[in-house]
Amino acid sequence: MFDFIKNLLGLKSVDYKQLWISGAQIIDVRTPAEFKIGHIRQSKNIPLQQLQSELKKLDLKKPIITCCASGMRSASAKSILQQHGFEVYNGGGWSALQNKLSK
């Protein structure tokens, strides 16, 4: 029953580490000040407010994993990127995503 609800809500399990190993781009949509405090190595910092104007800096052929502090802004970023044809996965909070990538 729980899997049914997860699939219904689009929360199916994602292997973030495999996506990353396969070349996915990690886009951190927090502010530069938040990013400076801590971030995933090799991630790009594109604040959510600037995402629309920075789309040309992203590779349309590679999947994107979005992250932020809690998962709210990264969910908004996922929606924006999907509207422009990107394959996107919401990685949620950056520190939790970092843990998933290191396992």
C-alpha positions as CSV (number, residue, x, y, z in Angstrom):
1,M,0.0,0.0,0.0
2,F,2.8,2.4,0.9
3,D,4.5,1.8,-2.5
4,F,1.3,2.6,-4.2
5,I,1.0,5.9,-2.4
6,K,4.6,6.8,-3.2
7,N,4.1,6.0,-6.9
8,L,0.9,8.0,-6.9
9,L,2.7,11.0,-5.5
10,G,5.7,10.6,-7.8
11,L,8.0,9.6,-4.9
12,K,9.3,6.4,-6.4
13,S,12.7,5.4,-5.3
14,V,15.6,7.0,-7.2
15,D,19.2,5.8,-7.1
16,Y,20.8,9.2,-6.9
17,K,24.3,7.8,-6.6
18,Q,23.9,5.9,-9.9
19,L,22.5,9.0,-11.6
20,W,25.5,11.0,-10.4
21,I,28.0,8.4,-11.5
22,S,26.3,8.3,-14.9
23,G,26.9,12.0,-15.3
24,A,23.9,13.8,-13.8
25,Q,24.3,17.5,-13.1
26,I,23.7,18.5,-9.5
27,I,22.1,22.0,-9.2
28,D,21.9,23.6,-5.8
29,V,19.3,26.3,-5.9
30,R,20.1,27.9,-2.5
31,T,21.5,31.4,-2.2
32,P,25.2,32.0,-2.7
33,A,25.6,32.6,1.0
34,E,23.9,29.3,1.9
35,F,26.0,27.5,-0.7
36,K,29.2,29.0,0.7
37,I,28.4,27.5,4.1
38,G,28.4,24.0,2.7
39,H,27.6,22.2,-0.5
40,I,28.1,19.0,-2.5
41,R,31.4,19.1,-4.3
42,Q,31.0,19.4,-8.1
43,S,27.5,20.9,-7.7
44,K,26.6,24.1,-9.5
45,N,25.0,26.9,-7.5
46,I,22.2,28.5,-9.5
47,P,19.8,30.3,-7.1
48,L,16.1,29.5,-7.8
49,Q,15.4,33.2,-8.6
50,Q,18.1,33.1,-11.4
51,L,17.3,29.6,-12.8
52,Q,15.2,30.8,-15.7
53,S,18.0,33.0,-17.0
54,E,20.7,30.4,-16.5
55,L,19.1,27.5,-18.4
56,K,21.6,27.8,-21.2
57,K,24.4,26.9,-18.8
58,L,22.8,23.4,-18.3
59,D,23.3,20.4,-20.5
60,L,19.9,19.3,-21.8
61,K,21.3,15.8,-22.6
62,K,22.3,15.1,-19.0
63,P,19.8,14.4,-16.1
64,I,19.7,17.0,-13.3
65,I,19.4,16.4,-9.6
66,T,18.2,19.5,-7.8
67,C,18.9,20.2,-4.1
68,C,18.4,23.1,-1.6
69,A,18.1,23.3,2.2
70,S,15.0,21.3,2.7
71,G,13.6,20.2,-0.7
72,M,11.0,23.0,-1.2
73,R,13.0,25.2,-3.5
74,S,14.5,22.1,-5.3
75,A,10.9,21.0,-6.0
76,S,10.1,24.3,-7.6
77,A,13.4,24.1,-9.6
78,K,12.4,20.6,-10.8
79,S,9.1,22.0,-12.1
80,I,10.8,24.9,-13.9
81,L,13.4,22.6,-15.5
82,Q,10.9,20.0,-16.6
83,Q,8.9,22.7,-18.4
84,H,12.0,23.3,-20.5
85,G,12.5,19.6,-21.4
86,F,15.1,18.6,-18.8
87,E,15.1,15.2,-17.1
88,V,15.0,16.2,-13.4
89,Y,15.1,14.5,-10.0
90,N,14.5,16.4,-6.7
91,G,17.3,15.4,-4.4
92,G,15.8,17.3,-1.5
93,G,18.1,18.8,1.1
94,W,21.7,19.0,0.0
95,S,23.1,17.3,3.1
96,A,20.8,14.3,2.8
97,L,21.6,14.1,-0.9
98,Q,25.3,14.2,0.0
99,N,24.8,11.2,2.3
100,K,23.0,9.3,-0.5
101,L,25.8,10.0,-2.9
102,S,28.5,8.7,-0.4
103,K,26.9,5.4,0.3
